[in-house]
Amino acid sequence: MSESKIIRVAALVLSDSEGRVLTVRKQGTSRFMQPGGKPEPGENPAETALREVREEVGLQLQPEQLIPMGEFSAPAANEPDHTVVCHNFRVTFDAVADDLLDQLRPAAEIAEIRWIPLEQLKPAEDVAPLLSEQVAPWLRAERSRAARQQLLEQLGAQLPVVAAPMAGGPSTPELVIAAAQAGALGFLAAGYRSPEQLAQQIQAVRQQTSLFGVNLFAPHPVPVDREKFTSYAEQLTDWAQRYESLSGTDEDDQVKLPEPREDDDAWAAKVQLLVENPPPVVSFTFGLAPAQDIRGLQQAGALTVQTVTSVDEALAATEAGVDGLIVQSHEAGGHSGTWSPQEWSPQDWPARIPPAQPGLLQLLSQVRAATDLPLWGAGGIGTAEQVKDLLHTGAEAAVVGTVLLRSDESGTQPAHQQALTQLHRETVVTTAFSGRPARALVNDFTERFTASAPLGFPAVHYLTSPLRQAAAAAGDPEGLNLWAGTGWRHARPGPAAEILRDLSDQLSL
Ligand SMILES: Cc1cc2nc3c(=O)[nH]c(=O)nc-3n(C[C@H](O)[C@H](O)[C@H](O)COP(=O)(O)O)c2cc1C
């Protein structure tokens, strides 16, 4: 069951000796009482109220002036995991209203002061919605302050490993829940899913845990060249004959392959869904999320994390205001999050060797020197030793994907899991399956098409989709996108929780 976090606040009602309650309208905000922030350690709510009213309104009050008016609790606005417990106090001044106004006026930002009769104030009902709204910005500010030091601790994770988002099946709600049960943050992968499917997955996870994140493909169109697309579609026609389900279905025995299809993976609808019902953390890959969407998600209460693959991307993401970075190296399995896929174009690689790229530790130390944001490292991790090295290089956590592909809770295709046991294989970076560079185990498909596949995501992804589905149905690993990072030989079966705990090897946050 999800655990609610308690935020204690103190609310102060100022009333005059005639029993009238003070309404103070500060510029831009409306408040008829002063909500205190979370008490400092060792401070009680009454002290918080006094401190806040001194700092906010400029009034020096004495503890004996506070009259307790009881407590209430309410869910915080947009923060289903947080409950606001409010301690109400009233202060009655000996002075009549006008004297009190004079005391308050020097506080220059106060634009308007009004009085309402005390009887009109029903504290619990009136204060609950107001405070639950007012707590949200405070909570955000508090989170972003803490985010500069730690992301995972705030999220309630205990292990310095994160279960990576893996679209296309492997990341199931069960995998994310299993990670949470081990104390590790796990991500749902929104890519290729409809907003409705994503909402269902989020709901399934929320029923079990509040420790999870959601990953989105950020809009970063790489439109396909029409001619190259057609030529690639023709090359694939032969390949399609391999599968009974795809061959000989057309009138003239030709296999139909789709027209180029471009889309943005329903970005706006997914962001809206997450703003309306924010998960604790949202991560983006493939491109920089638009700044207004980053802000919108943060204002809704989610932390935001951007995948970067170079120092330049890290600087741009820092500038855009995200709360943390996933530093992903070329060793990672699956798609690279690069914002410059054209630099990976396989036609330009001598002997299919991708452009020289720093390994994870080197990339992480370069990014560490360029930004103060919390960093999580991703790419090729398969052992606890590697996790330790990464943490020593300045990462807060290791993000692992491939090593979970054979875990009990993953939804990886059986043929893919089987291929991961065939230790003679190697990995290659290829655009053959999707038009975006991705690291996969070498198979017949990558051997045949890596050199000629065009760039163009998601058009090439949709083009090869029926072929990959047919390969999966036939249990044929030679036609599947066998995403795998360089640490793939460490992928083993078993409970994901155990794999994540072993990788943490007694390290905790
Ligand atoms: C099967 C698979 C699917 C992936 N899908 C996504 C995805 O949807 N979104 C994303 O940000 N990263 C995705 N990745 C990359 C991972 O998030 C992570 O960066 C990578 O797995 C780390 O490297 P490793 O696989 O060597 O551990 C995927 C990786 C794999 C192996």
The ligand as an ORCA input file, in Angstrom:
! r2SCAN-3c Opt
* xyz 0 1
  C      14.857     -3.173    -24.223
  C      15.210     -1.771    -23.911
  C      14.258     -0.775    -24.104
  C      14.563      0.553    -23.774
  N      13.584      1.519    -23.881
  C      13.817      2.771    -23.396
  C      12.780      3.729    -23.304
  O      11.630      3.475    -23.643
  N      13.078      4.956    -22.814
  C      14.338      5.279    -22.378
  O      14.549      6.394    -21.907
  N      15.333      4.392    -22.452
  C      15.100      3.146    -22.933
  N      16.112      2.223    -22.935
  C      17.433      2.613    -22.400
  C      17.434      2.419    -20.900
  O      16.567      3.339    -20.294
  C      18.829      2.583    -20.286
  O      19.390      3.807    -20.639
  C      19.736      1.450    -20.706
  O      19.060      0.236    -20.604
  C      20.963      1.414    -19.824
  O      21.923      0.572    -20.367
  P      21.962     -1.005    -20.124
  O      20.863     -1.555    -20.931
  O      23.289     -1.403    -20.649
  O      21.781     -1.236    -18.665
  C      15.845      0.893    -23.281
  C      16.790     -0.127    -23.118
  C      16.493     -1.436    -23.408
  C      17.528     -2.487    -23.170
*
